[in-house]
Amino acid sequence: MRRLLTTLMLCSLCTTLSAQGGIGTFVRKLGTLIDSMSVSGLDRRYIDSPEKPWQVIVRAKSHQSIVKMQTSGSIDGIDYAASPLLQTKPSQYLGLWVGYRGYGLGYTFNVGSDQGAHLTFGATGGAYGVNVRIHRFHNRHPYFNLNSDIIPEAEKESWEKVELQEPIKVYSFIADAYYLLNGKRFSHAAAYDQSVIQKRSAGSLMVGAMYYYGRTSYANHVNGDLIYLMHGLGRVKLWQGSLGVGYAYNWVPASGLLVNAMVMPMLTVVNRIKCYGYTTNVEEMMGHPNFLDSDISDEEWDKWWYNGLRISPAGEETYNSGMTVNFDARLSLTYNFGRYFINAYGHFNTFRYRLDSSHGRLSDWLINASFGVRL
């Protein structure tokens, strides 16, 4: 009902723009509407709305993504189990967030190792919130664990430190929404975008929904050996929709200080995976005299091997991967002093898929530290 009324009010404002002063008047009326929504239904003994509505926040972020894929099979009667683990080094980001009463946009750019970027959007009200996070990165130094007699024991360590000629590319889009059952006395926004201030300790049950889209690709000729070990799998797209019930608590041990913790197990009810298959000429290359030639130098062998590898598309299939359990957890510390505030929080997500003898997991964590001012 609140969303419907808000939409109707915005439409009414839009129709009166030309008659009442144009875009400037519209912006002022929209700000007034958001101001009233931000305090509607709140118990002011527990939650206070700052006089200054804007938040400008400088953020420093450390982030790590771990993509783990596992498969098993047999080559010439020799069993193997391959588990490529794309684990980026914790990377550092710097960026800015600008918001009005909890509605804002942020961008952080990489100053570390994984050559990626984050774009975030947030909208929080008294009892609800919506957040969107977009992250992309690529990495050519995965930790690669190969458990098989097909690789001599002396060479297994070098496989664990393999450097790909072309990187594995990962893109993720995460959108989550929540509704607080005790939004009158408990504020999630107080802990994560500081658009309001929690004055007394309170907790709340919360229901949430999350949408995840991710794609991982290493489909390149020079990665033909990796594709061969992955049963021809060279590219994966994953869609997940999850619902959950969790609990969050705001502890206010002293004036201006806030500690928040939230845990929400989520049941994934939509779990679709699209797999792109490729054929390779790896077996043909393994039958070439150069493959076992001990007299050829490493440089010559690499040049022959990577120039000779070829992959070809072999079709694509979409599967329902079945229901699974994912996990969303957060921890935050905030200190308000005057119109300034500092904040640090951690966030952890995990997403899973399974398909026959192959399965995978994306784990994603970040730690954010920020300094902000209200204007």
Long-range contacts (C-beta under 8 A, 24 or more apart in sequence): 2-37, 2-125, 6-33, 6-37, 9-33, 31-100, 34-100, 34-101, 34-103, 35-101, 37-101, 37-125, 37-126, 38-101, 38-102, 38-125, 38-126, 38-195, 38-196, 39-126, 40-126, 41-126, 41-127, 41-183, 41-184, 42-126, 42-183, 42-184, 42-187, 42-196, 43-184, 43-185, 45-199, 45-200, 46-184, 46-185, 46-186, 46-198, 46-199, 46-200, 46-202, 47-126, 47-185, 47-186, 47-187, 47-190, 47-196, 47-197, 47-198, 47-199, 48-196, 48-197, 48-199, 49-101, 49-195, 49-196, 49-197, 50-195, 50-196, 50-197, 50-339, 50-374, 52-339, 52-374, 52-375, 53-100, 53-101, 53-374, 54-98, 54-99, 54-100, 54-374, 54-375, 55-97, 55-98, 55-99, 55-100, 55-104, 55-193, 55-194, 55-195, 55-372, 55-373, 55-374, 55-375, 56-96, 56-97, 56-98, 56-372, 56-373, 56-375, 57-96, 57-97, 57-98, 57-99, 57-106, 57-193, 57-194, 57-343, 57-370, 57-371, 57-372, 58-94, 58-95, 58-96, 58-370, 58-371, 58-372, 59-93, 59-94, 59-95, 59-96, 59-97, 59-106, 59-108, 59-368, 59-369, 59-370, 60-92, 60-93, 60-94, 60-368, 60-369, 60-370, 61-92, 61-93, 61-94, 61-95, 61-108, 61-118, 61-366, 61-367, 61-368, 61-369, 62-90, 62-91, 62-92, 62-93, 62-366, 62-367, 63-90, 63-91, 63-93, 63-114, 63-118, 63-135, 63-364, 63-365, 63-366, 63-367, 64-88, 64-89, 64-90, 64-91, 64-364, 64-365, 64-366, 65-114, 65-135, 65-137, 65-170, 65-172, 65-362, 65-363, 65-364, 66-361, 66-362, 66-363, 66-364, 67-168, 67-170, 67-216, 67-360, 67-361, 67-362, 68-360, 68-361, 68-362, 68-363, 69-216, 69-230, 69-233, 69-236, 69-358, 69-359, 69-360, 70-358, 70-359, 70-360, 71-229, 71-230, 71-231, 71-233, 71-357, 71-358, 72-357, 73-231, 73-357, 75-150, 78-148, 78-149, 78-150, 79-148, 79-149, 80-146, 80-147, 80-148, 80-149, 80-150, 80-229, 81-146, 81-147, 81-148, 82-144, 82-145, 82-146, 82-147, 82-148, 82-229, 82-230, 83-144, 83-145, 83-146, 83-147, 84-142, 84-144, 84-145, 84-168, 84-226, 84-230, 85-142, 85-143, 85-144, 85-145, 86-139, 86-142, 86-143, 86-168, 86-170, 86-216, 87-142, 87-143, 88-113, 88-114, 88-137, 88-139, 89-113, 89-114, 91-116, 91-137, 93-117, 93-118, 97-193, 97-370, 97-372, 99-193, 99-195, 101-195, 102-129, 102-189, 102-193, 102-195, 102-196, 104-193, 110-137, 114-138, 114-139, 115-139, 122-192, 122-193, 124-188, 124-189, 124-192, 124-193, 124-195, 125-189, 126-183, 126-184, 126-187, 127-179, 127-180, 127-183, 127-184, 128-177, 128-178, 128-179, 128-180, 128-183, 129-177, 129-178, 129-188, 129-189, 130-175, 130-176, 130-177, 131-175, 131-176, 131-177, 132-173, 132-174, 132-175, 133-172, 133-173, 133-174, 133-175, 134-172, 134-173, 134-174, 135-171, 135-172, 135-364, 136-169, 136-170, 136-171, 136-172, 137-169, 137-170, 138-167, 138-168, 138-169, 138-170, 139-167, 139-168, 139-170, 140-164, 140-165, 140-166, 140-167, 140-168, 142-168, 146-229, 164-218, 164-222, 164-223, 164-226, 165-220, 165-222, 165-223, 165-306, 166-218, 166-220, 166-222, 166-223, 167-218, 168-216, 168-217, 168-218, 169-216, 169-217, 169-218, 170-214, 170-215, 170-216, 171-214, 171-215, 172-212, 172-213, 172-214, 172-362, 172-364, 173-211, 173-212, 173-213, 173-214, 174-210, 174-211, 174-212, 174-349, 174-364, 175-210, 175-211, 176-208, 176-209, 176-210, 176-211, 176-328, 177-208, 177-209, 177-210, 178-206, 178-207, 178-208, 178-209, 178-264, 179-206, 179-207, 179-208, 180-204, 180-205, 180-206, 180-248, 181-205, 181-206, 181-207, 186-248, 186-249, 186-250, 187-250, 188-248, 188-260, 188-262, 190-250, 190-258, 190-260, 190-334, 191-250, 191-258, 191-260, 191-332, 191-334, 191-343, 191-345, 192-260, 192-330, 192-332, 192-343, 192-345, 194-334, 194-336, 194-341, 194-343, 194-372, 194-374, 197-336, 198-250, 198-252, 198-258, 199-252, 200-252, 201-249, 201-250, 201-251, 201-252, 202-249, 202-250, 203-247, 203-248, 203-249, 203-250, 204-247, 204-248, 204-249, 205-245, 205-246, 205-247, 206-245, 206-246, 206-247, 206-248, 206-262, 206-264, 207-243, 207-244, 207-245, 208-243, 208-244, 208-245, 208-246, 208-264, 208-266, 208-328, 209-241, 209-242, 209-243, 209-244, 210-240, 210-241, 210-242, 210-244, 210-266, 210-326, 210-328, 211-239, 211-240, 211-241, 211-242, 212-238, 212-239, 212-240, 212-241, 212-242, 212-351, 213-237, 213-238, 213-239, 213-240, 214-238, 214-351, 214-362, 219-276, 219-278, 219-311, 220-311, 221-309, 221-310, 221-311, 222-306, 222-309, 223-309, 223-311, 224-278, 224-280, 224-281, 224-282, 224-309, 224-310, 224-311, 225-280, 225-282, 225-305, 225-309, 227-278, 227-280, 227-311, 228-280, 228-282, 228-283, 230-358, 231-357, 231-358, 232-277, 232-278, 232-279, 232-280, 232-314, 233-275, 233-276, 233-277, 233-278, 233-358, 234-276, 234-277, 234-278, 234-311, 235-275, 235-276, 236-273, 236-274, 236-275, 236-276, 236-353, 236-360, 237-273, 237-274, 238-271, 238-272, 238-273, 238-274, 238-351, 238-353, 238-362, 239-270, 239-271, 239-272, 239-273, 240-268, 240-270, 240-271, 240-272, 240-326, 240-351, 241-268, 241-269, 241-270, 241-271, 242-266, 242-267, 242-268, 242-269, 242-270, 242-326, 243-267, 243-269, 244-326, 244-328, 246-328, 248-330, 256-335, 256-336, 256-337, 257-334, 257-335, 257-336, 258-332, 258-333, 258-334, 258-335, 258-336, 259-332, 259-333, 260-330, 260-331, 260-332, 260-333, 260-334, 260-345, 261-330, 261-331, 261-332, 262-328, 262-329, 262-330, 262-331, 263-328, 263-329, 264-327, 264-328, 264-329, 265-325, 265-326, 265-327, 265-328, 266-325, 266-326, 266-327, 266-328, 267-323, 267-325, 267-326, 268-323, 268-324, 268-325, 268-326, 268-351, 268-352, 269-323, 271-320, 271-321, 271-322, 271-323, 271-324, 271-353, 272-318, 272-319, 272-320, 272-321, 273-318, 273-319, 273-321, 273-353, 273-355, 274-316, 274-317, 274-318, 274-319, 275-316, 275-317, 275-318, 275-319, 275-355, 276-313, 276-316, 277-313, 277-314, 277-315, 277-316, 277-317, 278-311, 278-312, 278-313, 278-314, 279-311, 279-312, 279-314, 280-309, 280-310, 280-311, 280-312, 281-308, 281-309, 281-310, 282-309, 285-309, 319-355, 321-353, 321-354, 321-355, 322-354, 324-352, 324-353, 324-354, 326-350, 326-351, 326-352, 339-373, 339-374, 339-375, 340-371, 340-372, 340-373, 340-374, 341-371, 341-372, 341-373, 341-374, 342-369, 342-370, 342-371, 342-372, 343-368, 343-369, 343-370, 343-372, 344-368, 344-369, 344-370
